């Protein structure tokens, strides 16, 4: 039996729909008086509920953050670690950085050596 054009169309629709379910991001901004932190995690392959419940939870002692669920990371980042892996799991995300462009050399090293991602400098 040969696959029909309708079957291919349905498969493509299902693929695109399932991919959109994973297309989510969280914007993380410090809301205390310390050094400002602003970054955004763009989901690539993480199951939606795990992304929201575990990946968008900054754990920095004595710091407080506002976490906003957004459709995609906003413009204005100076750099992104694309395809970053989290240690111990096979899921990927891209991390956009907005706070301090002087941090770029350190973030690039961490991105490439630890997160196995690809550092991309963005025009400002």
C-alpha positions in Angstrom: 0.0 0.0 0.0 1.4 3.4 -1.0 1.2 6.3 1.4 -1.2 8.9 0.1 -0.7 12.6 -0.2 -3.3 13.0 2.6 -1.3 10.8 4.9 1.8 12.9 4.3 -0.2 16.0 5.0 -1.5 14.6 8.2 1.9 13.5 9.3 3.3 17.0 8.6 0.5 18.6 10.5 1.1 16.4 13.5 4.8 17.0 13.4 4.3 20.8 13.2 1.7 20.8 16.0 3.9 18.7 18.3 6.9 20.9 17.6 4.8 24.0 18.5 3.9 22.4 21.9 7.6 22.5 22.8 8.1 26.0 21.5 8.0 27.9 24.8 10.3 30.1 26.7 10.7 31.7 30.1 12.1 35.1 30.8 14.0 35.3 34.1 14.7 38.7 35.7 16.1 39.5 39.1 13.7 41.5 41.2 16.0 42.4 44.0 18.6 45.1 44.6 21.6 43.1 43.7 23.4 43.1 40.3 20.6 42.7 37.7 20.2 39.4 35.9 18.1 39.0 32.8 18.1 35.9 30.6 15.6 33.8 28.7 15.5 30.1 28.2 14.0 28.9 24.9 12.8 25.3 25.0 14.0 23.1 22.2 13.4 19.4 23.2 12.3 19.5 26.8 8.8 18.2 27.6 6.6 21.2 28.3 5.6 20.4 31.9 9.2 19.5 32.8 10.5 22.8 31.2 8.1 24.9 33.2 8.4 23.0 36.5 12.1 22.3 36.6 14.1 24.3 34.0 12.6 27.8 34.7 13.4 27.8 38.4 16.6 29.8 39.1 18.4 28.5 42.2 20.7 31.3 43.3 20.8 31.7 47.1 19.7 35.1 48.5 18.4 36.2 45.2 14.8 36.6 44.1 13.5 36.4 40.5 10.4 37.1 38.4 9.8 34.3 35.9 7.5 35.0 33.0 6.3 32.3 30.5 6.6 33.7 27.0 6.0 32.3 23.5 9.6 33.1 22.5 12.6 35.0 23.9 12.4 38.7 23.2 14.8 40.6 21.0 17.7 42.6 22.5 20.0 39.8 23.7 23.7 40.3 23.1 24.4 36.6 22.9 22.8 33.2 22.9 24.0 29.7 23.7 22.1 27.7 21.1 21.4 24.1 21.6 22.7 24.0 25.2 22.5 20.7 27.1 21.8 20.6 30.8 24.2 18.4 32.7 23.0 14.9 33.2 20.1 15.0 30.7 19.8 14.9 27.0 17.4 17.9 26.6 18.3 21.0 24.8 17.4 24.7 25.1 18.8 28.0 23.9 19.8 30.6 26.5 19.6 34.2 25.6 21.6 36.8 27.7 20.6 40.4 28.2 22.3 41.7 31.4 25.9 42.6 30.8 27.7 42.2 27.4 31.1 42.2 29.3 30.2 38.7 30.5 30.2 37.3 26.9 33.7 35.8 26.9 32.9 33.8 30.1 29.5 32.8 28.9 30.9 31.7 25.6 33.4 29.4 27.3 30.7 27.9 29.5 28.4 27.5 26.6 30.8 25.6 24.4 32.8 23.7 27.0 30.2 22.8 29.6 26.8 23.1 27.9 28.1 21.8 24.5 26.1 24.5 22.8 27.0 27.0 20.1 27.8 30.6 21.1 26.2 33.2 18.9 26.9 36.9 19.3 23.9 39.0 18.3 24.0 42.5 16.9 22.8 45.1 19.4 
